């Protein structure tokens, strides 16, 4: 078995190879917060690049809850034709295409002007950047039920739009991850306390989505291997959640880690751990293989074919690649042709890890924008320039988002 061996999923469909274009936040919506033409051009590049599976960036289940001001929202069928175009473009090279569906919870910028929800009223600890995020409202039982219904609705709409599956985002400190973590979940009811209660919302959503879509429609979960914060969601918690997911006909579990507070998905931890430079979460995945009955996927820093082959050789079914595919969308085809291509951004040596994380995300978004415009990528782009440029772009998009919400609510 190697990177280019097909994978049969539990739902009986087949992914042509083991390389996955992992989710990245593009923030490329159109004026209706539907897929823009720039987003379609970006996915056309990935469609022709040779990955067996393409995961979209965050698609929001609620227009009031955004991971970024330029995010795509799918909460009704009003613009379903544009989502159909998106799926057709992304599938045009033979890959399966799954929509990542998400709710940010407390990880939503205050500048967007919306009420923030979370498991408990625990604000983000982002140091000097903490004031960029509002103190969240602890969700009521009715709020929890609404969120569950929204995830199911978005999943069924994704199926109607021609996507092959959905990935339910339960990682990176977003809402479902906030319920999972003792740091952000201080509830004393059926959704708080032990891991079974903290996992209740995620498990209920997975079960409800699986029941609402066709058997051959993939249902996947993105899960933190750990929060990488002391007292947070632990590897033992993650193993327990995967064991619970075994009974719910899940097709793939992607293992990642971290949050805005501790961006381990970029190789940085906040609990004293040192993460490997590539395949950050492989060790956690190898420990998970013993308990998981569904295929596992690992994402995090992978850019060399030898490392990707090591991941697959260890028993992990799928290799998620993000930044390297932002730099070179045709990387899978290059590897299959025997080319030793290793796309990477130039290192950032800033002492402020939080700012370095923001600059890294800004540089990735810069590559995505270049690809969407049909231009060559530039991995050596100045992190400071990329960060400042991204801040201006975010401010403009935030203003447009607030205006859109005012029109929507009028």
N, C-alpha and C positions, 0 to 999 in steps of 0.2 A: 504493500500500500504506500502511495506517495501523494503529493499535492494534487496530482491530476487524475486520481482514482475517483470515480463517481461515488456519491453517498446516497444510500436509500434511507429516507426518513421514516419515522414511525407511522406517518400518514400515507405511506406507500408511494409518495412522489420521490423523484430523484434529482439531486443537485449534481451538476456535471463535473465539478471538481471541488476541492476543499478550501479554496480561497474565497473569502468573504470581504466585500467592500463594507467595512464597518461604518456605523452611523457617525456622522459629523454634523454639527449644527451649521447649516448654510445661511439661514436668515435671508432667503431669496424669494419672498412671497411677492405676489402682484398687489394691486390696489385693493383687492378683495380678500387678501390673505389666503389666496389659493396659489397653486404652483405658477410661477412666472415663466416666461420664455427663457430667461437666463438659467433658471433651474432645470428646465428641460434640456437645454444645451449641455449643461454639466452632466446630467445623467446619460445623455447620448454618448459622451466620451467614456464614461464608465461601462456602458452597455457594450461598447466595442472593445473594451480593454481585456476581456477574457476571464473575469471573475465568475465563479459558479453561482454565487448568491450576492445580491445587492440589497443592503439594508438602507432605508432612507434615513435622513436626519429626523429629528423630533417633529412629529405632527401632533399638534395640540388638540386635546379633547374638549377644550373650553376656551372660547375667545377671551375670556376674562383672566386666563391663567397662562402666561407666556414665558418660555425660557429665554426668549429674545424678542425684540420689537418687530423684527422682520420675519417672524415665524409663520409657518403654514398651519391653518386651522381647518379641521374637518369635523363639524358637529351637526351638519345637515346636508341634504342633497342639492343645495342651491347651486353649487359650482362643480357638481360631480363630473361634468364633461371634461373639465380641466384636469381632474385627477385621473380620469380615464386616459387622457393624452399622456400624462406622466407615466402611468404604468406601461402603456404601449411603447413609449420611448425606452424606458428602462429595461424592458424585456426583449428589445429588438435584437440583442446579440445572443440570446439563448439562455441568459441567466434567469433564475427565479428572483423575484423582487418582493420583499416584505416591507411593510410600512411600520416604522417604529412609532408607537403611540405613547403619549406622555402627558403628565401634569407636573408643573414645577413645585407646587406647594410653596414653601417659604423662600425658595430660590428664585424669586422673581424681583426684578429691580423696582425700587420704589418709584422711580421716574415714570413708570408706566401708568401710575395713578390708580391701580386696582387694589381691592382688598386682598390680602394674602392669607391663605389657609395652610394649616399644618395639623399634624396629629395633636400637638400641644402648643401653647403660646410661648415657644422657646425661640428667641431670635438667633440669627446666624452670628457666629463669632468669626469675623473677617478682619480683625484688627482695625486698622485705620479706615478700612473699606466697609465696616459694619453698617455705617449710616446710609449706605446705598441700598439697603434692604429694610423693609418694614418688619415690625414685630407681628408675627402671624396670629390669626384668630384660631383658637382650638376648635376643630370641626365638631359639629353636632352630629347626632345619629342620622338626621335628614341629609346633612352635607355629605356624609360618607356614602349613603345610598345613592345620592345624585352623582357622585364621582364614579361609582361602580357602573351606573347606568350609562354614563357618558363614555366610558371605556368600551362598553359593549356596543353602543351605537356607532362609535367611530370604527370599530373592528368590522361590523357588518357593512358599513359604507365602503371601507377599503376593499372588502370582497366584491361589492357591487361595482367598484371602479376597476376591477381586473387585477388587483394585486394578488400574489400567490400566498400571502400570509401576513401576520402582524407580529411584531415583537413588543411585548408589554414591558415598559421601562421601569424596572424596580431597583435601579442602581443610581450611582453618582449623586446621591443626596437629594433626588427629586422626591415627590410626594410619597410614593409607595416605599421608597427607601427611608423616608422620615418616619413612617410607621414602624419599619423594621428595627430602627436604631434606638437603643435606650437613651442616647444623648438627646434626641429630639422628641421622643415619645415618653411622656410622663403620665399617660392616661391610667386611670384606675378602673376602667370598665372592660368590656369584652374585647377591646382593641389595644389594651395595654398590659404591661406586666411581663409575663413569660413569653417565650418566643412564639408559641402557638397563637397567642392573642395578638402579638405584634405582627405576625404574618397573616392574620385573618383577612385583611382587606386585599392583599395581593392574591391570596389563594381563592377568595370568593370571586375576584375579577377574572382570574384565569378560568375557573370553572364555568362562570357565566358566559365568557367569550367562547369557550370550546363548545358549549351547548347551543350557541346562537349561529355558528358558522358551519359550513359543510365539512365533512370528515377529511377531505383532501386539502382543505385550507389550513396552512401551517399556523400553529400558535406557539410562539416562542417567548422566553422570558430573559431579560437582562438583569443579572443579580450581582450585587457586590460580593466578592470573596471575603471582604472585610471593609470596615470604614477607615481603617488605619488611624483611628483615634482611640485613646485609652477610654475604656468603658463603653465603646460603641458596638456596633454589629460585628460579631466575631466570626472567624472561620468555622467554629463549631455551630454557631447560629446558621451560617450558610449551608452547612451540611444537613442540618435538620430541615431547612426549608426545601432543599433539593429532594430529600426523602419524601416530604409531603407532596411535592410536585410530581413525583413518580406516578402517583395514582390518578393524575389529571390529564393524561394524554397530551403532554407537552412534547413538542417536536425537537426543540433545541433549547438548552440553557447556555447563555453567554455569560462568562465570568469576567468581571472587571473589578473596579474598586475605587474607593475614595469619594469625594464630594467637593463642593466649592471650598469648604473649610480645609480639606486635606486632599489636594488633587493628585491622588495616587495614579489615576489614569494617565498622568504625564510623567510617572516615575518618581513622584515626590510623596513622602509619607509624613505624618505628623505625630506618630507614636513611637518614633525611634527606630523603626525598621529601615533597612536599606533594600531598595528594590533593584532588581537586575536592569541593565540598560535596555535589553530587548526581552520580549515575552514576559512582561512584569508578573503575570499572574499564573504562570505555568506550574509552579510548585503547588499552588492552591488547587489548581485543576487536577493535578495528578492525585492529590489526596481525595478529590471529589469523585474520581472515576470509580472508586470502590462502592460508592453508595448510589450513583446516578444510573438510572436505567434508560435515560434518553441521551442522544449525542450531546457532547459538550463543545463549546467554542471558547477560545481564548483570544482576547484582544489586548493590545498594549505595547506599543513601541516596536513592533516587528517590521523589519525593512530588508532583511537578508533572506535569500532562499534557504540557505543552510539552517537558519533558525526556524523558519516555517516548517521545513521538513522534520526538524527535531520535535516540534510541537506535535505534528501528526504521528510521528514515530512513537511518541510517548503514549498514544492511545486517545488523545484529544481529537475529535472528529473534524473540527473546522478551525481555520486560522483567520481571525479578523484582522484586517489591515486598514488603517485610517490615514494617518499623515503621509505615509509613503505613497498611497494611492491619490492623495491630493496633489502631490508633486508629480507623479507619473501615473496617470489613469490606465496606461497600457502595461503596467508592470506584470500582471499574470502572463500575458502573451510573450513578454520579453523573457521571463523565466522559462516558459515552456519551450522557447526557441533556443535555450541554452545560454542566454546572455546574463552576465554577472552584473546585474543592476542593483544598486543599493541606495535608493533615494533617501535623503535625510536633510533636515534643516541644519544650518550652522548652529553650534551650541550657544546657549545663553548663559553667561557667567555671573549674572546679577546676584547679589547677596539676598535681596528681598525675593523670597520664593513665590510669594503671592503675586507680585508684579511680573515675575518671570513667567508664571503660569498664564497670566492674562496676555502677555506678549506672545507666548507660544500659540495660544488660541487665535490671536490676531494674525499671526503669520500664516497659520493654516487657512484662515478665511481669505487671506490675500491670494493664496494659491487657487482656492476654489473660484474666486472671482475671475482670475486670469483664465482658467480653463473654461468658464462659462462664456467668456468673451472670445474664445478661440485663440488665445495668446499663450506664449510659452510661460511656464512657471519660473519662479525665481527663488530657490531655496535660501539664497544668501541675503534676502531682503533684511534691511536693518530692523531689529526688533523694536527699537524706540519709534522709528517712523511708522511701522505697522501698527503699533499700539496707539499712537496719537491719531493716526488716520482712522482706526477702528472706533476710537472714542467719539470722533466727530460724526462718523457714519451712524453709530448707535444713537447719538443725540438726535440726529435728523429723523431716523426711523422711529424713535420714541415719540417724537412730536406727531408724526404721521399716524402712528398707532393710536395715540390719544384722540386725534381728530376722527379717525375711523370709528373708535368706540363711541364717541359722541353722536356720530351719524347713525350708528347701529342702535343706539338707545333712544334716539329721537322719536 
